[in-house]
Each structure stands twice: as C-alpha cells, then as structure tokens.
Amino acid sequence: MNLRDRGHRHGLHSLRGKLTLANAGLLAVGIVLATAVSIMGMRLYLLDQVDSELLKTRTSLSGSGLTLRQVDSLTALGVVRERITPAESDPTPDSIFTVVGGDGRAVTVFDLKPTDAQRALAAAVPDPRALAAAPGPRDIDVHGAAYRVTATRLADGPYILLASSTELLHKGIAKALRLDFAVGTLLLALLCCLTMYSVRRRLLPLEDMVETSSAIAEGDLTRRVPSSHHPTQEVEQLRLALNSMLHQVETAYRTREHSAAQLRRFVADASHELRTPLAAIRGYLQLYDQGMLSEPGERRRAWDRMHGEVDRMGRLVDELLLLARLDQRPEIQFRHVDVSRLAREAAEDLRAQQPGRRVVVSADGAVLVRADESGLRQVLGNLLANVRVHTPVEAAVRLGVERADGVVRVCVADEGPGLGEEDAGRIFDRFFRVGGGDGSGLGMAIVQGVVEAHGGEVAVRTAPGKGLAVTVTLRSA
C-alpha cells in the first residue's frame, strides 16, 4: 500500500478532511449566530408592535377617567364593544377584553356573561393591580395559547385586562427557523463539496510529492515533482525546494555508488598488483630455504630480484598513499610558481636520462601560476616518465608553456606510437597499462588527481601512429 492509498483510507484524519470539517464548522457557527440574531431581532420587533398597540389602548382608557357604568354609554368605544363580545366558540381569539372585579374574577358587562376566553384571561392574571402598575405588557398562556397582556384601572375600582395573541408571531418565528435550517443545511452541503474540490485541487502537488517520494523510496532516484497548472506560491516553493533536495540526494547517491565501485576496483587492482611482487619474494625465499640457491651467482641474482620487487612495492604503496590523499581533497598551500622554469628543468632531467632523445622546449620567460610546486613537478615528471617508458628513444618530445585568456597551458607531446580510442578513454584509470607494459599504471591517475586538486583540467589528444599529447590547463596567477 502506498502513501496515497493510506491517505484515502484515513480521509477524516487527512488534511483535506480536517480542512473540510473546519470550514463546515465555522460556517455552521456563523449560520447559528446569524439565525439567532435575526430571529431575536424579528421577535423583538414584532413584540414591540403588539406592545405598542396594547399600551396605546391602555393609555386611552386610563386617561379618560371612565367608570364601569359609563363604558356602555360611550359610542366612541365601539372598538371596545367589539372586543367585549368575542365569538363564544373561539377559545383563543386574536385579542381579549375583559373586566375583573376586586376578587380577580371576570364580571358581567352589558348584561353579557364572560366567555371562556375572558374567564381564562382573568384566571391567568392573579394580580391585576401589579399588572396595571407595570410599565409594559407581560407574557401569559390562555388555553395553551401565548398572549401579551396589560391592565388599567377604571375610576370606580374594577380593572380592564387587554390581551393580544402572539401565536402568529411564534408560528412565523418557527417557520423562519425551519427555513434557516433548510438553507443552512444546503449551504453546509454546498460548502463541503466546494471545499473538498478546492482542497483536492490545491493539494494535488502534495499528492504528486507523495507519489514521487514513494517512487524514490522504491529506487527510482530520477523522479521529480512535476509542476501544477495553477500552483500557489507556497506549494511551488516547496516543490522547487524538494526537487533541489532530490537532485542533491541523487547526486550524492550516485557519487557514493561511484566511489564505492571505484574503491572496490581500486582495492582489487591494488591487491593484484601487490600479489605479484609478494609471490616473487616468497618464491625466492622458498628456494633459499630449500637450499636450491647453492651457487653464489644464483643467490646474488635472487637477492637483487627481491630488492627490485621490494622497491616496486614501495613505489606502489607511495603512489597509493598519494592518490588516497588526493581523493580526500587536501588543502594545498598555493604560491606563485614559474611553470616555464619547471618545464625547462624537467626537460633537462629527461635529456640526462635519455641523451639520445630529442627534446624541444617552448617555455621562454616566466609564466606564473598559483600552485604547489612539488605537485607540478610530479605532474611533469609523471608525464615525461610515461614518455620515457612507453615510447622509443627515437621519438621526439615537445614541451610547451603558453598563457592565454587568463589560463596557462602546459603541453607534453611525443611522436610515439599513440593510443587507440578505447585505450585513450581509459588512460586516467588506475592500474591501467597499455598492453600490460611496465609501471604501476598509476602515473596518469596521479596527474589527473593533482591537476584537479589545483582546480585545473587535463586533456589527451592521440591517435594510432600520431603520438600522444597531454595538455594541462591551470589558472594564471
């Protein structure tokens, strides 16, 4: 199971699920708060309208100084008359008008007995005096229906109770709540869908990163995170940083693999090279131990051969140690070195070793580079030793030093047999010897290591029958 499959299995615990739940939760809280505020505002507004009408009627009755006997003779109170005689069959009319005596019971007005609604209203108001003194109406229940009620006192003692039904108000509020719930649910569902789509679209680069990481974990180091069509700035920065890191990881892994392979080959070649002189020394020692070197001349020859093999092993070990130090990127003490002088001195050394070889030097004047003098001497010495060992004495050698474009080029070219394309490609490999010739096969590898430690380059130009030219390029001082 890959990482993406695990993310889909635990959807609620994924970033997509958490963002969706968070957005849905915030919207739900917002809808609840907005609904509560709107319902409370609507309720207060409608109740204020009902209360205003009740208070207006109470004020008109209390300010007129009416008595119970005067109520019937006032034609101006036609509205009151209509309220006094509600339909007997309606237990919860929209408004109720009743007169209560000192005992709190509804009394007969205009020879009309109180209706059930009027008696229920009188029973619902235990203290008309306190209600008349209150600044505003109060909530009561009449036959299970909600009313707002107020009271006023007549001049001769009885109290008039005025009540208006608020059932329509509460039903309207209930309908508004149901509508808000339905709309809120729809909005939540829509928001969840949009959030899931938007988050999935925005997180596609992260899923690509997961797939890339899984592929790299399975061994595909070349995978990179692709760019999305509409990336966000943060995700694009993460993608670039991750790709850069993956490139460095791949480079480090390839370098480590190459170094490990090179080390294995190096150890194998070194053991092979050391095995030959050790086998020769062991063989001569066995001959001596068995008394088979009885003649003085044979013992001398065996002695010289063992000394030669020991010297060979010593040189091989020294060269291996040098290459090991070069592989560790040593800190070189740079100073100004005259390359022309070193080239002339190296040419004199070659003439002393092979007087019959023609050596041409083109290194006039002083050409300075910042380098380690002993390292450059070893480079020139190895190149000329390579010429001395692998070319006939009749082959001429040319040493050239020139400065151009801020660099110094040192060229060692011979007129020997040259190399084929395959051998030229392996000339810097350690322990490589053309045709199994003499030497350790480390000279050109040391040349390359020293030059690269100086930040320079070494190149080879050769062809069968056209000699070999090695060019070393260094930064000018």
C-alpha positions as CSV (number, residue, x, y, z in Angstrom):
1,M,0.0,0.0,0.0
2,N,1.5,3.4,-1.0
3,L,1.2,6.7,0.8
4,R,-1.7,7.9,-1.3
5,D,-3.8,4.8,-0.5
6,R,-3.2,5.3,3.2
7,G,-4.3,8.9,2.9
8,H,-7.6,7.9,1.2
9,R,-8.3,5.2,3.8
10,H,-8.0,7.8,6.7
11,G,-9.9,10.5,4.9
12,L,-11.2,12.2,8.1
13,H,-7.7,12.4,9.5
14,S,-6.2,13.7,6.3
15,L,-5.5,17.4,5.7
16,R,-8.4,17.5,3.2
17,G,-10.9,16.1,5.7
18,K,-9.7,18.4,8.5
19,L,-9.9,21.5,6.3
20,T,-13.4,20.5,5.2
21,L,-14.6,19.9,8.7
22,A,-13.1,23.1,9.9
23,N,-14.8,25.2,7.2
24,A,-18.1,23.4,7.7
25,G,-17.8,24.0,11.5
26,L,-17.1,27.7,11.0
27,L,-20.0,28.1,8.6
28,A,-22.3,26.2,10.9
29,V,-21.3,28.5,13.8
30,G,-21.8,31.5,11.6
31,I,-25.2,30.3,10.4
32,V,-26.4,29.6,14.0
33,L,-25.2,33.1,15.2
34,A,-26.8,34.9,12.2
35,T,-30.0,32.9,12.7
36,A,-30.1,33.6,16.4
37,V,-29.5,37.3,15.9
38,S,-32.1,37.6,13.1
39,I,-34.8,35.6,15.0
40,M,-34.2,37.6,18.2
41,G,-34.4,40.9,16.3
42,M,-37.6,39.8,14.4
43,R,-39.2,38.7,17.7
44,L,-38.3,41.9,19.5
45,Y,-39.6,44.0,16.6
46,L,-43.0,42.1,16.4
47,L,-43.4,42.1,20.1
48,D,-42.8,45.8,20.2
49,Q,-45.6,46.3,17.7
50,V,-48.0,44.3,19.8
51,D,-46.9,46.0,23.0
52,S,-47.3,49.4,21.4
53,E,-50.9,48.7,20.4
54,L,-51.7,47.4,23.9
55,L,-50.1,50.3,25.6
56,K,-51.9,52.8,23.3
57,T,-55.3,51.3,24.2
58,R,-54.4,51.2,27.9
59,T,-53.4,54.8,27.8
60,S,-56.6,55.9,26.1
61,L,-58.7,54.0,28.7
62,S,-56.8,55.1,31.8
63,G,-56.7,58.8,30.8
64,S,-60.4,59.2,30.2
65,G,-61.5,58.6,33.9
66,L,-64.2,56.1,32.9
67,T,-66.3,54.1,35.3
68,L,-67.8,50.7,34.6
69,R,-71.3,52.3,34.2
70,Q,-70.1,54.9,31.7
71,V,-68.5,52.4,29.4
72,D,-71.8,51.4,27.8
73,S,-72.9,54.9,27.1
74,L,-69.8,55.9,25.2
75,T,-70.3,55.4,21.5
76,A,-66.7,56.4,20.9
77,L,-65.7,53.0,22.4
78,G,-67.2,51.0,19.5
79,V,-64.0,49.2,19.2
80,V,-64.1,48.2,22.8
81,R,-67.7,46.9,22.4
82,E,-66.5,44.6,19.6
83,R,-63.7,43.3,21.9
84,I,-66.1,42.8,24.7
85,T,-68.3,40.5,22.7
86,P,-65.9,38.0,21.0
87,A,-67.2,34.9,19.4
88,E,-68.2,32.4,22.1
89,S,-66.9,29.5,20.1
90,D,-63.3,30.7,19.7
91,P,-61.3,29.8,22.8
92,T,-58.2,31.7,21.6
93,P,-59.2,34.8,19.8
94,D,-56.7,37.3,18.5
95,S,-57.5,39.8,21.2
96,I,-59.3,39.5,24.6
97,F,-61.0,42.4,26.6
98,T,-62.4,41.6,30.0
99,V,-63.2,43.5,33.2
100,V,-62.3,41.9,36.5
101,G,-63.6,42.9,40.0
102,G,-61.7,43.2,43.2
103,D,-61.7,39.4,43.6
104,G,-59.9,39.0,40.3
105,R,-62.8,37.3,38.5
106,A,-64.3,38.5,35.2
107,V,-67.5,40.5,35.7
108,T,-70.6,40.9,33.6
109,V,-70.6,43.9,31.2
110,F,-73.6,45.0,29.1
111,D,-75.6,42.0,30.5
112,L,-73.2,39.7,28.8
113,K,-71.7,36.9,30.7
114,P,-67.9,36.4,30.4
115,T,-66.8,34.0,27.8
116,D,-64.4,31.1,28.4
117,A,-61.5,33.1,26.9
118,Q,-62.3,36.1,29.2
119,R,-62.6,33.9,32.3
120,A,-59.3,32.1,31.3
121,L,-57.7,35.5,30.9
122,A,-58.8,36.6,34.3
123,A,-57.6,33.4,35.9
124,A,-54.2,33.8,34.1
125,V,-53.7,37.2,35.8
126,P,-53.6,36.7,39.5
127,D,-52.7,40.3,40.4
128,P,-54.3,42.9,38.1
129,R,-53.0,45.8,40.3
130,A,-49.4,44.8,39.7
131,L,-50.0,44.3,36.0
132,A,-51.6,47.8,35.8
133,A,-48.6,49.3,37.6
134,A,-46.1,47.5,35.3
135,P,-44.6,49.7,32.6
136,G,-45.2,47.2,29.8
137,P,-47.2,44.0,28.9
138,R,-46.3,40.5,30.1
139,D,-46.5,37.0,28.5
140,I,-49.3,34.7,29.6
141,D,-50.9,31.5,28.4
142,V,-54.7,31.3,27.7
143,H,-55.9,27.8,26.8
144,G,-52.4,26.9,25.8
145,A,-52.0,29.9,23.5
146,A,-49.4,32.7,24.0
147,Y,-50.7,36.2,24.7
148,R,-49.3,39.6,25.7
149,V,-51.4,41.2,28.4
150,T,-51.7,44.6,30.2
151,A,-54.2,46.2,32.5
152,T,-55.6,49.5,33.5
153,R,-57.8,50.6,36.5
154,L,-61.2,52.2,36.0
155,A,-62.2,55.2,38.1
156,D,-64.7,53.2,40.2
157,G,-62.3,50.3,41.1
158,P,-62.5,47.4,38.6
159,Y,-59.6,46.6,36.2
160,I,-59.7,46.1,32.5
161,L,-57.5,43.4,31.0
162,L,-56.3,43.8,27.5
163,A,-54.6,40.8,25.7
164,S,-53.3,40.2,22.2
165,S,-52.4,36.8,20.8
166,T,-48.7,36.2,19.8
167,E,-49.4,32.8,18.3
168,L,-48.9,34.1,14.8
169,L,-45.7,35.7,15.8
170,H,-44.3,32.4,17.3
171,K,-45.5,30.4,14.3
172,G,-43.8,32.9,12.0
173,I,-40.6,32.6,14.0
174,A,-40.8,28.7,13.8
175,K,-41.3,28.9,10.1
176,A,-38.3,31.2,9.8
177,L,-36.2,28.8,11.9
178,R,-37.2,25.9,9.7
179,L,-36.3,27.9,6.6
180,D,-33.0,29.0,8.0
181,F,-32.2,25.4,9.0
182,A,-33.0,24.1,5.5
183,V,-31.0,26.9,3.8
184,G,-28.1,26.5,6.3
185,T,-28.0,22.7,5.7
186,L,-27.9,23.3,1.9
187,L,-25.2,25.9,2.4
188,L,-23.2,23.5,4.6
189,A,-23.5,20.7,2.0
190,L,-22.5,23.1,-0.8
191,L,-19.6,24.4,1.2
192,C,-18.4,20.8,2.0
193,C,-18.5,19.9,-1.7
194,L,-16.7,23.1,-2.8
195,T,-14.1,22.7,0.0
196,M,-13.4,19.1,-0.9
197,Y,-13.0,20.0,-4.6
198,S,-10.9,23.1,-3.9
199,V,-8.7,21.4,-1.3
200,R,-8.2,18.4,-3.5
201,R,-7.2,20.7,-6.4
202,R,-4.9,22.7,-4.2
203,L,-3.3,19.6,-2.7
204,L,-2.6,17.8,-6.0
205,P,1.0,19.0,-5.9
206,L,1.3,17.5,-2.4
207,E,-0.1,14.2,-3.7
208,D,2.5,14.3,-6.5
209,M,5.2,14.8,-3.9
210,V,3.9,11.7,-2.0
211,E,4.0,9.7,-5.3
212,T,7.4,11.0,-6.1
213,S,8.7,10.1,-2.6
214,S,7.2,6.6,-2.8
215,A,8.8,6.1,-6.2
216,I,12.2,7.3,-4.9
217,A,11.8,5.0,-1.8
218,E,11.3,2.1,-4.3
219,G,14.6,3.0,-6.1
220,D,13.7,5.4,-8.8
221,L,16.0,8.3,-8.0
222,T,15.3,10.1,-11.2
223,R,11.7,11.0,-10.3
224,R,10.9,14.7,-9.7
225,V,7.8,16.5,-8.6
226,P,6.0,17.9,-11.7
227,S,4.7,21.5,-11.8
228,S,1.0,22.0,-11.5
229,H,-1.1,24.2,-13.8
230,H,-2.1,26.8,-11.2
231,P,0.3,26.4,-8.3
232,T,0.2,28.5,-5.2
233,Q,3.3,30.4,-4.2
234,E,4.0,28.3,-1.1
235,V,3.4,24.9,-2.8
236,E,5.6,26.0,-5.7
237,Q,8.4,27.0,-3.4
238,L,8.0,23.6,-1.6
239,R,8.1,21.8,-5.0
240,L,11.3,23.6,-6.1
241,A,13.0,23.0,-2.7
242,L,12.0,19.3,-2.8
243,N,13.3,18.9,-6.4
244,S,16.5,20.6,-5.5
245,M,16.9,18.3,-2.4
246,L,16.1,15.2,-4.5
247,H,18.7,16.3,-7.1
248,Q,21.3,16.6,-4.4
249,V,20.3,13.3,-2.9
250,E,20.6,11.6,-6.3
251,T,23.9,13.2,-7.0
252,A,25.2,12.2,-3.5
253,Y,23.9,8.7,-4.0
254,R,25.4,8.4,-7.5
255,T,28.7,9.8,-6.2
256,R,28.7,7.3,-3.3
257,E,28.0,4.4,-5.6
258,H,30.7,5.5,-8.0
259,S,33.1,6.0,-5.1
260,A,32.2,2.6,-3.7
261,A,32.6,0.9,-7.1
262,Q,35.9,2.8,-7.7
263,L,37.1,1.8,-4.2
264,R,36.3,-1.9,-4.8
265,R,38.1,-1.8,-8.2
266,F,41.0,0.1,-6.5
267,V,41.3,-2.5,-3.8
268,A,41.1,-5.4,-6.2
269,D,43.7,-3.8,-8.5
270,A,46.0,-2.9,-5.6
271,S,45.8,-6.5,-4.2
272,H,46.5,-7.8,-7.7
273,E,49.5,-5.5,-8.1
274,L,50.9,-6.3,-4.7
275,R,50.3,-10.1,-5.1
276,T,52.9,-10.3,-8.0
277,P,56.0,-9.0,-6.1
278,L,55.0,-10.8,-2.9
279,A,54.7,-14.1,-4.9
280,A,58.1,-13.5,-6.4
281,I,59.7,-12.7,-3.0
282,R,58.0,-15.7,-1.4
283,G,59.2,-17.9,-4.3
284,Y,62.9,-16.9,-3.9
285,L,62.6,-17.3,-0.1
286,Q,61.3,-20.9,-0.6
287,L,64.1,-21.6,-3.0
288,Y,66.7,-20.3,-0.5
289,D,65.0,-22.2,2.4
290,Q,65.2,-25.5,0.4
291,G,68.8,-24.9,-0.4
292,M,68.2,-24.7,-4.2
293,L,70.3,-21.4,-4.4
294,S,73.7,-23.0,-3.8
295,E,75.7,-21.0,-6.3
296,P,76.8,-17.5,-5.2
297,G,75.6,-16.1,-8.6
298,E,72.2,-17.5,-8.1
299,R,71.9,-16.2,-4.6
300,R,73.0,-12.8,-5.8
301,R,70.5,-12.8,-8.6
302,A,67.7,-13.8,-6.3
303,W,68.8,-11.1,-3.8
304,D,68.7,-8.4,-6.5
305,R,65.3,-9.7,-7.7
306,M,63.8,-9.5,-4.2
307,H,65.3,-6.0,-3.7
308,G,63.7,-4.9,-7.0
309,E,60.3,-6.3,-6.0
310,V,60.6,-4.6,-2.6
311,D,61.4,-1.3,-4.4
312,R,58.4,-1.8,-6.7
313,M,56.1,-2.4,-3.8
314,G,57.5,0.6,-2.0
315,R,56.8,2.8,-5.1
316,L,53.3,1.3,-5.5
317,V,52.4,2.0,-1.8
318,D,53.7,5.6,-2.1
319,E,51.6,6.2,-5.1
320,L,48.6,4.6,-3.5
321,L,49.0,6.9,-0.5
322,L,49.3,9.9,-2.7
323,L,46.1,9.0,-4.6
324,A,44.4,8.5,-1.2
325,R,45.4,11.9,-0.1
326,L,44.2,13.4,-3.4
327,D,40.9,11.7,-3.0
328,Q,40.4,13.4,0.4
329,R,40.8,16.8,-1.3
330,P,43.8,18.1,0.7
331,E,44.3,21.7,1.4
332,I,47.1,22.9,-0.9
333,Q,49.4,25.7,0.1
334,F,49.3,27.9,-3.0
335,R,52.1,30.2,-4.0
336,H,53.5,31.7,-7.2
337,V,55.3,29.1,-9.3
338,D,57.1,29.7,-12.5
339,V,55.8,26.9,-14.8
340,S,58.4,27.7,-17.6
341,R,61.3,27.0,-15.2
342,L,59.8,23.7,-14.1
343,A,59.3,22.7,-17.7
344,R,62.9,23.5,-18.6
345,E,64.2,21.6,-15.6
346,A,62.0,18.6,-16.3
347,A,63.4,18.6,-19.9
348,E,67.0,18.7,-18.6
349,D,66.2,15.7,-16.4
350,L,64.9,13.7,-19.4
351,R,67.9,14.6,-21.5
352,A,70.1,13.3,-18.7
353,Q,68.2,10.1,-18.5
354,Q,68.0,9.6,-22.3
355,P,70.7,11.5,-24.1
356,G,69.7,10.1,-27.4
357,R,66.1,11.5,-27.3
358,R,65.3,14.8,-29.0
359,V,63.6,17.2,-26.6
360,V,62.2,20.5,-27.7
361,V,61.1,23.1,-25.1
362,S,59.0,26.2,-25.8
363,A,59.0,27.9,-22.4
364,D,60.7,31.2,-22.7
365,G,60.3,33.8,-19.9
366,A,58.5,33.5,-16.6
367,V,54.9,32.2,-16.6
368,L,53.5,32.3,-13.1
369,V,50.6,30.3,-11.7
370,R,49.3,29.9,-8.1
371,A,50.0,26.3,-7.3
372,D,52.0,23.8,-5.2
373,E,55.5,23.5,-6.8
374,S,56.1,19.9,-5.7
375,G,52.7,18.9,-7.2
376,L,53.5,20.5,-10.5
377,R,57.0,18.8,-10.5
378,Q,55.3,15.5,-10.0
379,V,52.9,16.2,-12.9
380,L,55.7,17.0,-15.3
381,G,57.8,14.1,-14.0
382,N,55.0,11.6,-14.5
383,L,54.2,12.8,-18.0
384,L,57.8,12.6,-19.1
385,A,58.3,9.2,-17.3
386,N,55.3,8.0,-19.3
387,V,57.0,9.1,-22.5
388,R,60.3,7.6,-21.4
389,V,58.8,4.2,-20.7
390,H,56.2,3.8,-23.5
391,T,57.9,5.4,-26.5
392,P,61.1,4.6,-28.3
393,V,64.2,6.8,-27.8
394,E,64.0,8.0,-31.4
395,A,60.6,9.6,-30.7
396,A,61.0,13.3,-30.2
397,V,59.3,15.1,-27.2
398,R,58.0,18.7,-27.2
399,L,57.3,20.7,-24.0
400,G,55.3,23.9,-24.5
401,V,54.1,26.5,-22.0
402,E,51.7,29.3,-23.1
403,R,49.5,31.9,-21.4
404,A,46.1,32.8,-23.0
405,D,42.7,34.1,-21.8
406,G,43.7,34.1,-18.1
407,V,44.9,30.4,-18.1
408,V,48.2,28.7,-18.5
409,R,48.5,25.6,-20.7
410,V,51.3,23.1,-20.4
411,C,51.6,20.6,-23.2
412,V,53.7,17.5,-23.3
413,A,53.6,15.8,-26.8
414,D,55.6,12.9,-28.1
415,E,55.9,11.3,-31.6
416,G,55.5,7.8,-30.3
417,P,53.0,5.1,-31.5
418,G,50.0,6.8,-29.9
419,L,46.9,5.1,-28.5
420,G,43.7,3.7,-29.8
421,E,40.3,5.3,-29.0
422,E,39.5,2.6,-26.3
423,D,42.9,2.9,-24.6
424,A,42.7,6.7,-24.7
425,G,39.4,6.6,-22.9
426,R,41.0,4.6,-20.0
427,I,44.3,6.4,-19.8
428,F,43.4,8.0,-16.5
429,D,42.1,4.8,-14.9
430,R,44.1,3.5,-12.0
431,F,46.3,0.5,-12.7
432,F,45.7,0.8,-16.4
433,R,48.7,-0.1,-18.6
434,V,48.7,-0.2,-22.3
435,G,49.4,-3.7,-23.5
436,G,50.3,-4.8,-19.9
437,G,53.6,-2.8,-20.1
438,D,55.8,-1.9,-17.3
439,G,55.0,0.5,-14.5
440,S,52.3,0.6,-11.8
441,G,49.6,2.1,-14.0
442,L,49.1,5.0,-11.5
443,G,51.1,7.8,-13.1
444,M,48.3,9.3,-15.3
445,A,45.8,8.9,-12.5
446,I,48.1,10.9,-10.2
447,V,48.5,13.6,-12.9
448,Q,44.7,13.9,-13.1
449,G,44.3,14.0,-9.3
450,V,47.0,16.7,-8.8
451,V,45.6,18.9,-11.6
452,E,42.0,18.6,-10.3
453,A,43.2,19.4,-6.8
454,H,44.6,22.7,-8.3
455,G,41.2,23.4,-9.9
456,G,42.6,22.7,-13.4
457,E,41.9,20.3,-16.2
458,V,43.9,17.7,-18.1
459,A,43.1,16.6,-21.7
460,V,44.6,14.0,-24.0
461,R,44.8,14.1,-27.8
462,T,46.1,11.0,-29.5
463,A,45.6,8.6,-32.4
464,P,47.4,5.4,-33.5
465,G,50.7,6.3,-35.1
466,K,50.4,10.0,-34.3
467,G,51.8,10.2,-30.9
468,L,50.3,11.4,-27.6
469,A,49.7,15.0,-26.5
470,V,48.7,15.7,-22.9
471,T,47.6,19.3,-22.1
472,V,47.3,20.6,-18.5
473,T,45.3,23.8,-18.0
474,L,45.8,25.9,-14.9
475,R,44.6,29.3,-13.7
476,S,47.1,32.0,-14.3
477,A,48.5,34.0,-11.3
